[in-house]
Amino acid sequence: MQVWLAVILSITIGFGVSFLLGFVLIPWLHKLKFGQTILDIGPSWHKKKQGTPTMGGFLFIIGFALSFAAVLITDKLLGGNLITFGTDKPENILYTKIFAGILMAVGFGFIGFIDDYIKVVKKRNLGLTELQKTVLQLLVAVTYLFTLYKFAGINYMFVPYFGAWVSTVVFWIVGVIAIYCTVNAVNFLDGVDGLCASVTSLVCVAFTVCAVLRQFTGMGIMACALFGSLAGYLIWNWNPSKVMMGDVGSLFLGGMVVAMAYAIDAPWAILFIGIIYVAEFGSDIIQIAYIKTHNGKKLFKMAPIHHHYEMSGWSEKKICIVFSLITVLGSAAAVALMWFGKIR
């Protein structure tokens, strides 16, 4: 199959499935009364979202899965192999990186599903405890890294202007920290209608470009499938939202961001492409540290940072637009590093 055709199909199928599924899933979630419970510590005007169906992340999860599977199966039937197209990397390494990454994202999504389910059943915004979430997330992260290390022989990353940097110690330490922080940062971002989906859809575009530069066609198709699925979901999630993705969706997306970064051997790219994720997670850490060291005083009106801007008078749509533009700038920096820093 031609690469351009695979790109079009992956985006179109992902968008179509995700959007059309909303006509079925959202009424069903309403019927089951799987509505969101809003924390009292959040902005007061968020109370109007009380009862909005949650677990809408299944829209883009299913859309992505069907899209990516359909393109790969069609390609196989036509005698192609998009996963290995354009690269001399061993086939087993490419397949391991892509499918281990997807399974990792599913693992995080499952943790989110358990959390969402507990919240819905108990009708309160208390699901898994922080300790339970942390242990489960670290278990998924370590399993993913072990899979890459054991079955793909990966203990390195591509560094611009330098090439492959091999270090088993760095691979494990940076890996666990990067995965845990990224997944939770994406989860933090799901606090404003359309914000997590719009930012992460642009992240998919950036990783697609980076995959082209790194000659990883399979990863590029994977990112396109997720982009199309998020675009279809965003129609339902744009302000005023008709459905929320829930932890099942945001944790899955966090896993996919990590999967895309590791699939092109560049976890460092998350710092640039995911600059908003860094700001979200960093603002929360800074807020906690500031409160503890300044007798309870706050640096931000509320953390993570998108809530600070909400309480400063920004509309949810403005936050989505500004944060998306910042993502574009960060992505441009990552692409520039990838292009100018590659070893020729």
N, C-alpha and C positions, 0 to 999 in steps of 0.2 A: 504494500500500500504506500502511496506517495505520502510524504511527511505532511505536506500542506493539507491533504485530504484528512489525515488522521487528526490534525489540529482542529479543523472545522467540525468534524464528526464528534470529537470529544467535548468540545464546547457546546455544540448544539444539543447533543443527547443529554449532557449534564444539565443544561439549562431547562430543556423540555421536561425531563423527569422531575426535577426539583420543583419547578413551577406548577406543573399539572398535579403533582402529588399533594400540593397544598389544598386543592379543592376537596380532597378526600381526608387527609390527615388532620387538618385544622378543625373541621366540624366534629371529627371523631374525638379529638382531645377535649373539645368543648363538652361533648356528651359524657365523657369520662370524668369531667370536672378536674382535668389536669391543669389547673390554673396556677399562676405564679403568686407566691406570697411575698410581699415587699417588706424588707427589713425596716424597722423603726428608725435605725441609725442613718438611713439614706435620706436624700432630699425629700422634703414633705410632698412635693408635687408628683413624686413617683407613685404615690398611693393610688392615683387614678389608673395605674397599670395593674392594680390588683385583679386577679382573675384571668388575665391574659394567658392563653394556653402556653405552656412551656414544653420542653422536649422537641421543639421544632427543628432541632439540629438533625433529626432523622431525615428531613427533606433533602439536605445537601449530602448527608452521608450515603443515603440510598442512591441519590442522583450521581454522585461521584463513583460509587461502586459499579453501577450498571453501565455508566459511560465508559469507564476505563476498561471494564471487562469486555464490553461490546467491541471496542476498537481493537483490543489485543486479539480477541477471537477472530474477528473479521480479517485482521492482518495475517494471522496464522493460516486461515483458510485460503488466503490468496498467495501463500507461500513466502511471506515476508517475515521479518523479525525486527520490529521497531525498537526493541530493547537494546539491541546491539548495533543498530544502524549508525554509521558514521564514527565509530570508535573502535580502537583495537584492544580495549579492555576485555579481560576474560568474561565469558558469558555468565559463569556462576557468580562472580562478584557483582555484576550488574543486577542480576535477578535477586540476589540476597539483599542488596542495598534497598531496592525498590519495595520488595514484598515484606521484608522485615520491618521497614519503615511504616508501611500501611498497617501491618499487624500491631505495631507499637501504638499507632494512633487509635486503632480499634480498642486496644487495651485501656488507654486513657479514657476513651469514650465510654467504655463499660464502667469504669470507676465513676464517671460523671452520671451515668444512668442510675447507678445505685444511689448516689447522692440525691439526684432529682426525685427518684421514686420515694425515698424516705421523706423528703420534704413534702411531696404531694400527699402521701398517705397520712402523715402527721399534721398536715395543714399548717406548717410553720417553716421558717427559713433555717432550720437546723437539720442537716443531713448527717453525713459522716463527720466524726470529730476530726480536728486538725491532725492529730496523731495518726488516725486511721488513713486519712487521705495521703499524708506524707509517706507512710510506710508502703502503701499500695503503689504510689507514684514512683518511689525509688525502686521498688521491685520491678516495675515495668521498664524503667530506664536502664537498670543494670542488666536485665534480660536482653534488651535490645543491643546494648553495647557488647555484651558477651557474644551475641549472635554475629555481629559484624567482625569481632576480633577472632572468633573461633572458626567460622565458616567462610569468611571472606578475607581473612588475614589483614584486616584494616586496623592499623594503629598509627595512622598518619592523617595529615590534612594538607590541603593545598594552601600555600601562603604566597600572596602576590609578590613578584620580584625575587622570590626565593625558590619556589617550587614545592616539592613534597617534603614536609617536615615530619620526620618519624620520631615518635616518642610515646612509648606505651604508658608511662606515668601521666603525661599530659593528656593523652587520649582518654584515660579513665577519669581523672580529676575534672578536667574541663568538660568532658562529656556529661557526667552526672550533674554538675552545676548548671551547665547550659540547658540540658533537657528539663530539669526541675524548674528552673527560673522561667524558661520560655513558655512552658505549658501553663504555668500559673499566671504569667503575665497576660497571655491571650485570654485566660479566664477572667481576669480583672477587667479587660476591655469590654466585656459583654455587660455593660451597665447603661448604655444609651442605645435607643432604637437605631439599628442600621450600622452602628459604629464598628463592631467586631467584623461583621461581614464585609463592609466596604473596604476597610483597611486590609483585611486578609486577602480579599480578591485582588487587590493591587500587589500584595506580596507575592501572590501566585504568578502574576504577570512578570514581576522582577525575576523570580526564580526561573521562569521559562526562558527569559533572555540569557540569564547566566548559564542555564543548561545548554543553550545553543553555543555559547562561547566555549563551554567546557566539552562540547561534543557528546553530551549525554541526552540523546533523543528521547529515550524512554522516560526519563525524569521530566522532560519538557511536556510530553503528552500527559503524564500524570498531573502536572501542575495545571495544564489547560482544562482537564476534566474537572478538577476542583474549582477552577475559576468559573466555568460555566454553571456548575451546581450552586455556587455561592450567588451568582448573578440571579438565578431563578429564585433562590430563597430570599434574596434581598427585596424582591417585589413585595413579599409578604411581611418583611421585617422593617421596611422603611417607615419612618415616623408619619403617622401614628401606627405603631406596630400591631399586626394582627396575630403574631405568634413570636415567642422568644425561643432562642436556640437551647437554652438551659445548659447545665454543665456537660450533658452528654455531647452537645455540639461544640462548646468552647474548648473543652479538653481534647476532643478529637482534632479540632483545628490546630491546637497547640502541638499535638503530636505530628500532624502533617507538616507544619512549618519546620520542625526539627528534621523530619524525614526528608524534606526537599533539600535542606542545607547539607545533610550528611550524604545524600545521594550524589551531590556534586563535589564532595570532599571539602566543603567550605563552611563549617559551623560558624566561623567568624563573621560570615555574611549576615547573620541574624542581627548583629549589632547595628548594621546600616539599614538593611531592608526592613528589619523589625524595630526601627528606631522608636516607634510609638510603644511597642511592647516594653522596650527598655525604660522609657519614660514612665509608663504605668507602674511597672514593678519597682523602679527606683524611687518614685515619688512616695510609694507606700512605705518602703524601708526608711526613707529620710524622715517622713512624718512621724513614724514610730520612734525613731532615734531622737528626734527633736523634742517630742513630748516628754520623753524620759529624762532628757538632759536640761530641759527648760521649765521645770516645775509645772508640767501639764499644758504649757502653751503650745499652740499649733502654728506650724509654718504655712501650711495650706489650709484653706477654709474647709476642705475635705479631701481625703485621698481615697483611691488613686486620682491622678491629676485631672481626669475628665470631669470628675465631680466638682473640683475646684472651679473650673471654668463654668460649669452649670450654675454654681452658686454665685458666680460673678456676673451672671446675666446672659450668658451665651445660650442660644437655643440648641436643641439636640441636632438639628440639621447643620447649624454652623460648626458645631464640634466635629461632625462627620466630615464636612468639607475641608476644614482646616487640617485635621489630623490626616486626611487622605493626601492632601497636598504635601505635608511633611513627609509622608511615606514615599511619595514620588521622588522627593529630593534625596532622601536617604537611599532609595533604590538606585537612583542615578549615580550616587557615589560608589555604591557596591559594584555596579556594572562597569564604571570607569576603572576601578581597581582590578576587576576581573580582566578587562580588555588590555589595559596598559601594563598590568603586572604579570601577564602570562609569559611563560618562558618559551621563546621562539627557537 
